[in-house]
Amino acid sequence: MDLLTGVLFLAGLVALILGAEALVRGASRLAAAIGISPLVIGLTVVAYGTSAPELAVCVQAAFSGQPDIVLGNVVGSNILNVLFVLGIAALITPLAVSPQLIRLDVPLMIGASILMLILVMDGTVSRLDGVLLLLINIVYVVWTIYQSRKDIPQVQDQYTEKYGTAQSRSASGSVINIFLIVIGLAMLLAGSRWLVNGAVAAAKALGVSELLIGLTIIATGTSLPEVATSIVASVRGQRDIAVGNVIGSNVFNITSVLGLTSIFAPHGIAVSPAARHFDIPVMIAVAVACLPIFFTGHRIARWEGVLFFGYYVAYMLYLILNATGHDELEKFSAVMMEFVIPLTSVTILLLVIRTVRAKHRGGEVEKM
């Protein structure tokens, strides 16, 4: 990879981050003016804004004929969002989890992940598959916003302190926010092209597969907005936005990013055996792992953040060892499969059982 390609690659990352920031800032303030709750802001406006880099990169990669980058970006971003983003955010402060997330949004994320695996079993994500995914996303967004409109008075009070109602409702404020959205989209489009071109050049120069580049470099780069948003939200006490951003982004990545990309792609998106047999199942396992952890106490504790972060490091290490054909890969895999994962599963199961018993005892006390 020559110097110019490297510079363009870094410039693409910077443009993606700045563009997503402008897009999220403008869209969030406009949404606040119409009374959307913090959780729904995180699940929709913020999540979709921070996932815009994934969409821009995937569409560009599809037109450039790099399907492995598309799949690697979607799958890698979803794994990173849960394990790394939530892990880091929970380390900063324990994250309260809304009951809505447990009832609807996390199960939807799990269902979308499983549906993705079903759709790719034939080796491709066709245009018809893309239409189905996009329709699911539209229904989800419409329903979520419809439900949130019932809470407009309370939401306006919550946002008065954060955004300022005078600014968000004024004509000048709306113009500024729309301008931020337009600028953000333009930067995302430019950044995506530079990033994809640089990543493809890097893959060829290093002899690394495009799938691995998508799962690591591009997935990390396009997920930086989610990382920054959730960390800032966690620090500021906006925990609904911190968690909703991750769950909403994952749903958006599958239903909209993959859906739209497969619609725009001339022949759909080809899916490699490696993605079907390993990476997508890992993404499903990560999504399923959220449910019991979220269920125990309706919060993500710091130790659970450590667990998420540790698993992300292990996943990255596995990808690197596998790509380089390292002699320690077999030992590492054995330790993870025979010790670490079973121990974690038993720990989570015990926590769930303890939580269910505590709730059951609490219900009996109330009846007495």
N, C-alpha and C positions, 0 to 999 in steps of 0.2 A: 504494500500500500504506500503510494507516494505521499509527499508532504501535502500537496494540494487536496488530495482525497481525505487525508486526516483532518485538515483544517475544515473542510466542508462538513465532515462527520460531526465534529465538535460544534460547528456553527448550527447544524441541524438540531442538535440536542438543546442548545441555548434557545433557539427560536421556538422549539416545541414547548419548553418550560415557560418562557415569557408569554407566548401566545396563549397557552392554557390558563395562565394566571389572569391575563386580561379578559379572556372569555368567561372564566368563572366569576370574576369580580363584577363584570357588567351584568351577566345573567342572574347572579344571585340577588343583586340589588333590585333588579326589575321584578323578579319573582317575589321578593319580600313585599313589594308594594301591593301585590294582589292577594296576599294572605296565605302563603304556603308555609307549613310548619317546618321547624328545623330538621326533623327527621326526613320529611319529604324533600326538602332542599338537598339534603345529603344523598338521598336515594335517586334523585332525578337531575336537578340542575347542576349541582356540584359534581356528582358522579359522572354524568354524561359530558360535562365540560372537561373534567380531568381525563376522561377516556377519549376525548377528541383526537389526541395524538395517535392512539392506537388505530382509530378509524382512518386517519389521514395516511399513516404509514401502510396499513393493510391494503387500502385502495390503490396506492401507488405501487406497492409490491405486486398486486394482482395484475395490474396493467403491464408491469415490467416482466411478468412471467416468473415470479419467485413465490410459488405457493407455500413452500416450507417456511418462509419468513412470515406469511400470513398466519399459519397455524401456530408457529412458534411464538409469535407475538401475543396472540390471544391466550393460548394456554399458559405461557410463561408469565404474562401479566396477571392472570387470575391467581396463579400459585403465589406470586410475589405479593399481591394485594393482601391475601389472607395471612400468610405466614410472616412476611417481613413488615408490611405496613401496620397491620393490627398488632403484631408483636412489639414493634418499636413504640407505637402509641400507648399500648398497655403498660409498657415499662415506665413511661413518663408518668402516667396516672391510671389507676384502674378504670375501665370503661363500663359504664352502665349500659345495659342492652334493653332496648324497648321491647315490650311484649309483642308489638306488631312484627318486629323482625323475626321473632321465634315462630309466630303463628303463620306468617305469609312469606316474608322476603327471603329468609334463609332456605325454607323448603323450595321456593321458586328457583333460587340459585342452584340448589342440588338437582332439581328436576331439569333445569336447562342444561346442566352439565351432563346428566345422563342422556338427555335427548340428543345432545351433540355427538356423544359416542355412538348412539344408534344410527344417526344420520351418516356418519363417516364410515360405517362398517363396509360399505360398497366401494370405499377408496376415494370418494369425492364428496364435496358439498355442492350440490347442483343448484341451479337457479331456483328450482321449485323448493328445495330445502331452505334457501335463503328467504324466499317469500314467507314460508311458514314461520321461520325464526323472527322475521320482522313484524309479522302480524301479532305474535305473542308479545313482543316488546310494546307495540302500540296499545294493545289491550291493557297491559300492566301499567303503563304510564297514565292512561286515561282513568283507569280505576283508582290509582293511587292519588292523583290530583283531585278526583271527584270526592274521595273520602276526606281529603285534607281540607276541602272547602267548608266542611261543617265546623271547623275550628277557627274560622277567620278572626273573630274578636280576640280570642286568647293569643293567636299568632301575632296580630298587630301589636299587642302589648309586649310580647317577647322581642320583637324586632325594633321597637322604638329605640331602645337603648343601644342596640348593636349598629343599626344602619341610619337611624334618624328618619322619621316619617316625612319631614319637610323635604329633605333632599330626594328621597326615593319617589315621592309623588309629584315633584315639580317637573315642568317641561324641560328645563335646562338639565336637570339630573337625568331624565330619560334619554335625552340626546347624547349626553356623555356616556351613559351605559351602553347605548346602541353602538356608539363609536368604538368603545372598548371591545364589544363583541365582534365587530367587523375586522378591526385590527388583529384581534386574537385569531380569527379564522384564517386571515391572510398569512400570518406568521406560522400557523400550523401547517398550511399547505406547502409553504416554502421549506420549512424545517423537515417535513416528512420526506420530501424529495432528496434533500441533501443526506439525511440519515440513511435512507435505503441505499442510495448509491454508494455511500461510504461503507456500509455494512456488507454489501455484496463484494466490493473490492477487498475488504478485509478477509472475508471468507475464502476468496480465491487465493489471496496472498499467503494465508496461513494454512491452507489446505483443510479448513474446518467446514463441516456441513452447514448449509444455510439454516437448517432446523435448529442446530445448536446456537448459531448466531442469533436467531429469533428468540430462542428460549432464554438467552442470557443478556447479551448486550442491548438488543433492541427492546426486549421486554422491560429491562431495567430502565432504559432511557425514556421510553414512553410512559412508564409508571411513576416517574419522578414527580409529576404533578400530584398524583394520589398520595405519594409519600409526604410531600411538603404540606398538602392540604390537611391530611389526617393528623400529622404531628402538630401543626399550628392550631387546629381545632381542639386537639387534646390539651395543649398547653393553655388555651383560652377557656377551657371548660365546656366547649361545644361538643359534648360526647356523642350526641345524636348524629351530628354531621360527620364526626370522625369515623363512626362505625357505618353509618348509612352510606358514606362515600365509597367504602370498600365493597359492601354488598351490592349497591346499585351499579358500581363500575363493572363488577363481575357479570351481572345480569346483562348489562349493556354490551359488554365485549362479545358475549356469545350471541345474543339475539339481534343486536344491531350491527356491530362491527363485522362479525362473521357473516351475518345475514346480508347486509348491504354489499359487502365485498364479493360474495358469491354471486349476487345478482349482477354486479357490474363486470365481473370477470368474464371474458369471452367464452370460456368453456368450464365455468365453475372453478372450484378450488380442489386440486388434487391433494390427497392426504397420504402421507408416507406410512408404511407399516410401523416404524418406530413411534410415530405420534399416536397411532391407533392402539398399540399394544402396551405402551408405557406412559407417555406423557399425559395423555387425556385421562387414563385411569388414575394417575397421581392427582390430577386436577379434581377429579370426582372425590377421591379420598379426602383431600384437603377441604372441599366444600362440606362433606358429610361430617368431618371432625368439628366443624363450627357448631353444629346443633347441640351436642351434649355439653360442650364447653359454655355456650351461651345459656343453656338451660340451667346450669348449676349456679343458682343465685342471681340470675339475670345480670351478670357482669363478667367482664374479662379481667381476672386478677393479674397481678404482676407475674406470678409464677407461670400462669398460662401464657403470658406474653413471652416469657423466656422459652417456654416449650415451643411456641410457634416459631420464634426466631431461630432456635436451635435446629428445628426441622428444615427451615429454609437453607441454612448453612449446609446441612447434610445433603440436601437435594442438589445444591450447586456443586458440592464436592463430588457427588456421584456423577454428574454430567461431565465434569472436568476429567475425572478418572476414566470414565467410559470413552470419552473422545480421544484421550491420549493412549488408551490401551494399557494403563498402568497395572503393574503386577499386584498392587494392593486392592484392586477393585473387588475381587472375590471375597477377601477378608472383610472389607468394609460392608459389602452387601450382606454377608452372613451376620455380622454384629447387628445391623439395623433390623433385619428380618427376624432374627432369633432372640434378640434381647430388648433393644430399644423400643420398637413398635409394640410388641406384646405387653411390655411393662407400662407403656403409656396408655394402652387400651384398657388394661385392668384398672389403672388409677382413675381414668375418666369414668369407667363403669361404676366403680365404688362411689365416686362423687355423685353420680346421677342417682344411685340407690339411696344414698344418704339424704339427698335433697328431696326425693319423693317421700321418704319416711318422715322427714321433718314437716313437709307440707301436710301429710296425712295426720300426724299428731296435732298439728295446728288446727286442722279442721275439726278434729274430735273435741279439742278444748273449746272451740267456739260453740259447738253444739251443746256442750255441758253448761 
